[in-house]
Amino acid sequence: MEEQSEDQVGGGMSVKEEEVEKDNLTDEALAADEEDDEALPHSEILDIFEEGLARLVQDPLLCDLPIQVTLEEVNSQIALEYGQAMTVRVFKADGEIMPIVVVQNATVLDLKKAIRRFMELKQQREGGVKHVSWRYVWRTFSLVFQGEKLEDDKMRLKDYGIRNRDEVTFMKRLRKK
């Protein structure tokens, strides 16, 4: 009977031969993965993703979200449920109420950015005005809570006394002469 050398494994294959075969199998698996990646066009992957999001939005926790939901909106809703965020109801002059979600320690600037994002998403979904000059908006309008203007962008909403579900008014500024 012949003795097997230390380089021989199981069925007579050397260790080096086995390593080469493993590398070949790995290369084949990578090639198959690349083919799978190329199999679906971007538009189909987007459709699959949107269908998954639509199913996710049917969850009772997330049912308030629109059908064309963004990941940011899902994360905001989850943060609300865990008490990490709050909803500030922003009243516009035309009677529209914007439910704006911000983190608990948000500043006035964070609220302004959230209002901007809310309006941009609304415009995308409904059509309408394509561009809004937010510099003009914030020069012309101000946010008011219980008669006090929210003028300091760095100040936290809590410092103004704003809590979850409080109402802030979006008002036209009076010109100073």
C-alpha positions, 0 to 999 in steps of 0.5 A, spaced: 500 500 500 502 506 498 502 512 503 499 518 502 503 524 502 501 530 507 499 534 501 494 529 499 487 530 501 481 525 501 480 523 494 487 524 492 487 531 490 493 535 493 492 541 498 494 546 492 489 543 487 484 543 492 485 551 493 485 552 486 478 548 485 475 553 491 478 559 487 475 557 481 468 555 484 469 562 487 470 566 481 464 562 478 459 564 483 462 571 482 460 571 475 453 568 476 452 574 481 454 579 476 450 576 471 444 576 476 446 584 477 445 585 470 439 581 469 434 586 472 434 593 469 434 599 474 427 601 472 424 594 474 428 594 481 425 601 483 418 598 481 420 592 486 422 597 491 416 601 491 412 595 491 415 593 497 414 600 500 407 600 499 406 593 502 410 596 508 406 602 508 400 598 509 402 596 516 398 600 522 404 603 525 405 606 518 398 607 515 398 615 515 404 615 510 403 616 502 403 611 497 409 614 494 413 614 501 420 616 502 425 612 506 426 619 510 418 619 511 418 611 514 424 613 519 420 619 521 414 615 523 418 610 526 422 615 530 415 618 532 412 612 535 419 611 539 418 618 542 424 620 538 421 625 534 415 630 535 410 633 530 409 640 529 402 642 526 404 648 521 398 653 520 398 656 513 394 663 511 390 659 506 388 654 512 392 648 510 395 644 516 402 641 515 404 636 520 411 636 520 416 631 524 422 633 527 427 630 532 425 632 539 431 636 540 430 640 533 432 647 532 428 652 529 432 651 523 431 644 523 423 646 523 424 650 517 428 645 513 423 640 515 418 644 512 422 645 506 422 638 505 415 637 506 413 642 501 418 639 496 415 632 497 408 635 496 410 638 490 413 632 487 407 628 488 401 633 486 405 637 481 405 645 481 410 650 482 417 647 480 421 652 484 421 656 490 426 661 493 426 659 500 430 665 501 425 669 499 420 665 503 424 666 510 425 673 508 417 674 507 414 670 512 416 668 519 414 662 524 410 664 530 408 660 536 403 663 541 404 670 539 412 669 539 416 669 533 421 664 532 427 668 529 433 665 532 435 659 528 439 656 533 434 656 538 431 649 540 424 648 539 423 646 546 426 653 549 420 656 545 416 651 549 414 647 543 412 640 544 409 634 540 402 636 536 403 644 538 401 649 533 406 654 529 403 659 525 406 661 518 405 668 518 407 674 513 412 679 516 410 686 517 415 691 513 419 695 518 419 702 515 
